[in-house]
Amino acid sequence: MKKIVYFIYGLATYTIALIGQIAFILYLTQCEEMPRIIFMSQTLTTSMAVLVNVALVVLWGLQHTVMARGWFKAKITAFIPPVLERSTYVLFSGLVLLLFVLYWQPIDGMLWDVKNETLRLLLWSGFVVGWLFSVVATFVINHFELFGLQQVYLHLLDKPTPTQDFTQKLFYKFIRHPIQLGVLLGLWITPVMNYGHLMLSVLMSIYIFIGLYFEEKDLVEEIGEAYVAYKQRVGMMFPRGSEYENFIDK
């Protein structure tokens, strides 16, 4: 019975995370047709709006950075089964994304609003490509393990969770962090950039690079010289490496 409950928990947390991610991406489109009952941003003074927005990004940063650290995983698995650790991380990630959608505060002002239909189409295409690139990159390294489903599924079947190998496939041959690159593209490529969206893009971009700093420190500790060599050979966000050069030459 416990295994079934754990599996249902994993499915539920995955669903919440998926809803949070889809809602966040739709929120970034700023479509007027979006139901306002879902996107309930409150009207505040500019200074209060900035404080609320900063608090949301700090919450996101703390959740992602703290819950991903080894010492936190060791502490939380003293209270929950280790098989549920990743699903719990995914659960809180999805909930924080939903908080973004519900409470991110609009800020008056427009940085750009592209009217040319051809250019708008190109920018929306770049927006879609960015998010698709990020999603595909999760499947390259094992999407279901990343979101906690593999762990609860194998536990349900009484099978051991396999050790994750250091992946250097497809995008990872010439970009170390394609998931985050796709998110950055999705944040910045848009035909409409108001000040609220600008603040979100700037703060989330800053967090991404801070988060990657800590992530790469952990990866060097876990993988060792192989990851150090990988860092020297392959670019963090911009393509670099012999595989990429061979691809370009072709």
N, C-alpha and C positions, 0 to 999 in steps of 0.2 A: 504493500500500500504506500509506503514512504517513497518508493521509487516512482510510482505513478504521480504522487503529489509533487515530487521534485520536477518531473517532466512537465506537468501542467504549469508549475511555477515558471519554468524556463520558457515555455510557449507564451505565457502571459507577459513576461518581461520583454520578450522579443517583440511581441505585438505592440506594447506600449512604446518601446523604442522606435519601432517602425512608424507608428502614428506620429510621434514627436518629430521625427526627421521629415516626414512628408509635410506636416503642418508648418514646420520651419521653412522649408523650401517654398511652399506656396505663399507663406507670409512675405518672403523676399520678393515675390513677383509684384506685390503691391496692387493686385488687381482690385478694382473697385467693386467687382461682382462678388468678391469674397464675403461670406456671411459675417456681419459684424458681431453676431452673437458668439462667434468663435474667437474673433480677434478683438478682445475687450480692452484695448489700451485706454487708460484713463487720461483725461486732460488735466495736466498739472502745469505749474509755472516751469519755465525753461530750466532753472537751477534745480528744481525738484526732479524734473524729468531726467536730467543728466545724472543725478545721484541714484535714482532708481535703476537707470540703465547700467551705470558702473557697478552697482551692487549685483545685478544679474550676471554680468560678465565675471565678476569676482567669484560668485557662487559657482558658475560653470567651471572656472579655472581650478578652484579648490576641489570640487567634486572629481574632475578628471585627473588632476595631478596627485592629490592625496590618495584617492582610492586605487590608483594604478601603482603605487609604491609597494615594494615587497613587505616593508614593516607593517603597513596597514592591512595587507592581505593576511599576514600572520595573525594579527589581532582579531580581525573580523571572523576568521575561520575557527576561532575559539568559541564563537557563538552560533555560527551557522555551519552546515556541512561544506567542506571544501568544494564539492561538486556544484554548489550554488553560488560560489564567490563571483564568478564572471557574470552570471545572470543578474546578481544583485547590483553589480557595477552598471550593467546595461539598463536595469530598471531606473536607477537614479539619473543616468544620462538622459533617458527618455523623458523623465519627469521634469528635469531642468529645462530641456528644450521646450516642453509645453509651457513652462513658466515664461520663457522668452516670448512665445507667441501670445500668451495672454496678457503679459504686463510690460512688454517693451514699450517705452513711451515715445510717441511721435514728437519731432522737433521741427518747428516751422522753418521753411527755407528749402530752396532747390539748388543743388550743385549743377546738375544737368538734366535735361529732358529732351531726348532725341526725337525729332518729329519726322525725319526722313524715313519712309517705310522700309526701304531697302536696308538702311543702316540699322534700324530697329530689329529687323528680322535677323541680321547678322549677329547683333548683340544678344538677342534671345537665344539664338543657336549656340553661341558661346556659353551662355548661362547653362543651357541644357547639357552641353558637352562636358562642362566642368563637373556637374553633379553626377553624370553617368560615368565619367572617368573615375571619380572617387568610389562609386559603388562597385564598378568592375574590379578596381584594385583590391577591394575587400575579398572578392571571390578568388583572386589570384593567390592570396595568402591563406585562405580558408575562412570564408565568410561566417560559416556556422559555428566554428570554434571561437571566432572573434566576438560573436554575439551570444555565446553561452549555450547554444542549442546542442552542439556536438557533445558537450560534457554530460548534460542530463539525458540525452538519448542513449549514449553508450552505457551510462549508469543504469538506465532502465533495462538494458539488454545484458547486464552483468559483464560488460566488456571493458577492459582498461582503456583509459584515454591515452592515445599515442603521444609521444614526445614531439613537440613542434620543431621542425627543422628550420634552419636559417634559410629563408627563401630569397632567391635571386632570379626569379622568373619574370618573363615579359617586361612590364614597366620597371620592375625592380632591378633590372640589369643596368639601367642608366639613370634612374631616379630613386633615391632612398625612401622618399615619403610621398608616393603618388596619391594616397588618400587625402592628405592635407593639401596637396597641390590642387586637387579637384575642388576642395572646399573653398580655397582662396579664389579660384576662378569663378565659382558660383557666387561668392560674396561681392566680387568687384565688377564682373561683366554684366551690365544691366543698362537698358536704355533710359531708366529713370533712377536718379540718385538724389534723394532728398537728404536733409541733414541727419535725420534719424537713422536712415540706412547707412549713411557715411560713418556715423559714430559706431554703429554695429560692426561695420566692415573693418574699421581701424582697430577697435578694441579686440575683436576676435582674431584679427591678423597678429596683433601683438601677443595674444595668448598662445596662438598656434606655435610661434617660434620659441616662446618660453617653455611651453609643454614639450616641444621637440628637444630642447636642451636637456631636460631631465630624462626624457625617454632614451636619448642616445647615451647618456651616462649609464643608465640601467643596462642597455644593450651591450655596451663595452664590458661591463662587469660580468654579464651573463655569458656572452659569446667569446669575449677576449680578443686576441690579435686578429682573428678572422674579420671581426666587425671593424676594427681599426683600419685594416687594409681596405675593406669595403668603403669606408668613409673617404679614404684617400683617393680611391679609384672612381667613385660614383658621386654625382652631384646630389645635394639635398633636395632642391626643387628644380634646378635647371639641368637638363640632360647632359650627362658627361660619362665617358667611359669608352673602352675599346669597342664594346658591342654597339653602342650608339654611333660611333664613328664609322664602323663597318656598315651599319644600316644606312647612314647618310651617303657613304661612298657608292652604295648600290643604286 
